[in-house]
Each structure stands twice: as structure tokens, then as C-alpha cells.
Amino acid sequence: MSASFATPEGLRALLQRLHDRESVGYWAWRQDAEAERLMEFTIRKYRSLARTHNCEPEDSAYAAFEAMRTRAVRCADDPWAVITRAVQVSLIAEERAAGLLCSTAQARRREVIRHHDARRFGEDETGFLELLAQSRGPATVDPAPTAPRLKSGETAPTTAFEALNLVISMFVALGWPSSSATCTLDYIATRLMEAGDRHVAHAYLRRDLAGRVALDLDRDSWATVLRIVLGNPDKAAAATRAGVGVLAMLVCDWKIVDLLADDGLVVEIRDSAPKVARRIDV
């Protein structure tokens, strides 16, 4: 005969009873016999999932226990579905942490989880063969590729660093303090280089509360600056100037005078300046 907590409603009733400390006491999870059977059932239920991610079955029980203590599980339409997802996410983080030689909390971060697993020297033949080739003599190094010569009348293309400096100059010219514009644009450019994609960087920065507060920008100003610099993330604007962003436009050899001809862009940059700058302007 299957246990009552094997069903969503049975599990919900058990979790609500264990959560009510007035009736079961503080040590309910440790002393209650039904709670013990629940954890044994959980280990059996998620044993195969744990093995899939190279973890011990007890690791899945711990992740399930942490999820069961939350209100979200007790109030969910299907508590077991929420627990299963929580266990899966925790096991993935455990597996990546073991491969990256870092903590589980670090393995959950987007900028860390994308890295490959740590490998010891000599674990494969590649590192050994490279060292052997270097020990036998200097390798022939191909000369660095040179930029093609410009034809008469042509100008050198704008580099990413030059484009960033132009954007900073434009923000300063439109009322931003030089230090604020430099810190804000450098911060955005750094996250863009780490992400390697405008849309990924935009999504990450939009939720970056710590960075926004450190730069003294409110929510609306921060959203405006990201949209101006990295482009509008809306798919409908992907093929427009607004969807590209001023940084990419300058790399594509747009001129500052062309951008300043857009009155709407000028007003948005001016109004998005930090609060201190706006108070000084008044």
C-alpha cells in the first residue's frame, strides 16, 4: 500500500502538519516517524536522477528537504512537481561545482556555469604533446595578421574602444558628469564582453540591482541607458536603429552628428543622467 504523501494532496497535508510547530513541536522533522518515511521515499524517488548527475541519492534528499520547508511547495498545485524541479536544479549545480572545483553557490551563477570543467595537466594527450614540442625547440610562429591597407580616401574603421569613448563623450556633452558616464559605460561594456552577446548582457544588467545602485541610477534611468547603449531587446525592433544600440552603430561607422540629430535620443540621454547631476542642473 502506497504512503499517503506519495500523492500531491497527501504531501501537502503532511508538510502543513510539519510546518505547524504549535501542534507537532520544533523538532517535528527530526522526531516524526512519517517525516522519516517521507525522506526515505524521497531518496528512492530521486535515486536515478541523482545518478544521472553523478551525485549520491542522499544529495537529492537534502535538496528535496530544503524545498519542502518553503511556502511555495506547500501552496503549489502539485508540490511534487516543484520539488522535482528544485532537486534537478540542485543536482545540476552540484555536478557543475564538482567539475569546476568551486562552491555550489558559485556554480549556480551564469558567468561561472558556462566554463568547461577543470582538467589536470596530462589528463589528455594535448597538454603533453604541446610541452614535448616546446622542449624540442622553438616553434615556428606565424606572423600576426596585418590590417589591409586602406585605399585613398578611405578611413580606418571604428574600433570597439573608440566607439565606447565616443558614447562616453556624447553622454558627457548631454549633461552627464564625466565620472558617472565613464563608470556607467565601462560597466556596461565589461558585462557585454563577459556575456559575448548583447541580448544576454542586456538581460543580466536589467536585473543587476547592485550595479545600478552603485552607479546612482534609478530603475527608469538604468533601463533607458541599457536600451540606448545595447539596443531595444524587443524582437519587433531588432531590424531598426533602436534595436541595435548606439554602441554597435558607432562600430558600424555611424557618426556622432547623425546620432545627435535624433531629438528623442538626445532627450533620453539628458533625462537619464544621475540624480545628483539633475539636482545640480536645477
N, C-alpha and C positions, 0 to 999 in steps of 0.2 A: 504494500500500500504506500503510495507516494505521500511525502510530507505536505502539510498544508501550505508551507512557504514556497513550494515549487510553482504555485500559480501567482500571477501578479497581485491579485487581491489578498491572497494569504500572506504574501511577503509584506504588503503594505500594512496589514493588521499587525504583524509581528514587529515591524520597525516602529510603528506608532506606540506599541506597548513598551518596547525597549527604550524609546525616547522619553516616555513619561516617567521621570525619576521619582515622582511622589508615590507611584504605585509599586515600582519594582526596585527602587533604590539606585544609588550612584554606580554600584558595581554590577549592574544588570548584565552587561556584555560579558563579564568575566565569570559570573556565577550562574547565569540562566542556562538550563540544560538545552532548551530549544535553540538558543543562540549558538551553543556549541555544535549542535547538529546542523545548523544553517551554514556555519563556516566549513564543516566537513563536506557538506553538499556543494558548496561553492568551489572547493578545491577540485572535486571530481568534475564539476561542470566545466571549469575553465582549464583543465589539465592539458588538453590538446592545444588550446590557444597559447598557453604558456610555452609549450614545447616548440610551437611554430616560431616563436620569437626567442628561442634559446634561453628561456627563463625557467626557474623552478615553479612547480604548481603552487607552492606557498606564496610566491610573489603575487600571483593573481588573487589569492585570498586577501592579502594585505590591501591591494588596490580596491578590491570589492568592499572591504570593511570601511575604508576611508570614504567611499561613495555612499554606502548605506547610512552613514551618520549625517548626511546632508538632507536638508529640507527638500531639495529638488527631486531626490529619489522618492521620498515619501509622498510627494504631491504629483508625481508623474503619472500619465495614463498607463504606462507599462514600466514599472520600476525595474524589471529585469533587463529591459532594452537599454535603459540609461546606465545601469551597472555594467552591462556588457561593453558598451562603448567606452566607459571610463576605464575598465580593465584593459581594453585593447590599446588605448592611448598610453596608459602607464607602462604596459609591456613594451610597446614600441620605444618609449623613452628609455627604459631600462636597457634594451638591446643596443640602442644607439650610444648610450652612455658607456657601455662596456666596450664598444668598438672605438669610440673617440677618446677613451681614457679621461672622462670628465664626470661631473656630477649629473644626476638625473635632471635637476633643475636647469642646468646649462644645456643639456641635450634637448630640452623642450623648446629652446629659442630658435627662431627661424634662421638667424645668421650662423648658428652653430650646426644645426642638423643637416645642412646641405653639404658639409665637408665629408670627405671619404674617411673610412676607418683608419686608425693609426696602424702603421706597419713597421715591423722591426727590420733593421738592415739585414740583408741576407735571407729574408723570408721568401723572396723570389729571386730569380736569376738576374733581374735587370740591374739592381744596385751593384752586385758583384762584378758583372761584365763591364759596367762603367768604370769602376775602380781599377779593374785589370787593364783596361785600355789606357787610362791615365798613367798607370805605373810604367807602362812600356814606352812612353814617350809623349811629347806634346801632340795633342790632336790638332788637325788642320781646322782652323776656324774660318767659316765663311765670312767675308766682309759684310758689315752691316749694310742693308739696302739703303741706297741714297734716293732722296726725293727726285722725281723727274724735273728736268729743267723747265722753267717757265718760258713760254713764248713771249715775244714782245707785246706789251700791252696787258699781259695777264698779271694778276696779283696773287700772292700766296693765300691759300685757303685759311680760314679762321680755325685755330685750334680750340680744344675744349677749355683750356685755361684762359685763353684770350676771350672766349665767349663769356666765361664766368666773370672775368674782370669787367667786361662791358656791361653785364647785367648789374653788377655792384655799382658801377658808375651811374647807370640810369636810375637806380633806386635812390642814390645819394642826391642826384640832381633834382629828384622829385620830392625831396623833403625828408628822406630817411637820414638819421645820423650815420656817419661813416662807419663807426664801430658796430652799430646794430646791423647795418646792411651787410658788412663783411662777415660777421659771425653767422647771421641767418643764412646767407647764400653758401658760405663754406660748409655749414652743417648739412644743408640740403644736398650739395654736391657730393659730400662724403658718403651720405647714405645712398645716393644714386650709384656711386662707384661700387659700394659693397653689394647692392642688390643686383646691379647689372641690367636692370630693366626699369623703365620709367614708371610703369603701372605698379610694379611690385614696390618700388620706393615710395610712390605716392600713397599706396595703401598702408605701408608701415608708418610713414611720417604722419599720416592723418590721425593715427591713434597714439602718437608719441607725446603724451602729456608732459613728461619731464622735460623734453626738449623745448616744447612750446613755452612752458613756464620759465625756463632758464633764459629764453630769448625775449621775455616780457611781451608776448603777443597773446591777445585773446583768441577765442575759438574762431570767430569770423575772420579776423585778420590772418590767422595761420592758414585757414582754408583758402583764402584769397591768394596768398603768396604761393602756396603749393600749386594752385591752379594756374597762376601766371607763369611760374618758372617751369613746372613739369608738364603742364597741359591739362585740359579738362579730361577726367577719366571716363566721361560718358561716351559710350560707343557711337552715339549719333554724331558726336563732334570729332571723331577720330580723323576724318579727312579734312578738317578745317584748321585754320591757324590757331584757333583757341585750343584745339585738341593736341597740338604739337608742343606748345610752350615756347617761351621766348629763348630759353637756353638752346634748344635744338634749332630754332630758327636762325639764331646768330651763327651757330656752327655751319648751317647751310648757306652762309654768306648773306643773310639779311642785314640791312644796315640799321643802326640805331635811329636814324632820322625817319626811317619807314615805320618803326615801332612807335616812336613818339607822335607820329601823325594820327595814331588811333587815340581819340579823345577818351574813349571808355577805358582803355588800358592805363592811360595817364592818371585818370581819376582814381582807379582802383589801387594803383601803386601808392598814390599820395595818401589815400584814406586808410591804407593798411599799415601805415607807419606805427611804431610802438607808441604806447600811451604817453610816455614821457615826452616824446617828440611832439605829439599833438598838443600837450599842455603848454609846451614852450612856444609853439607856433601861435597859440592864442594870446 
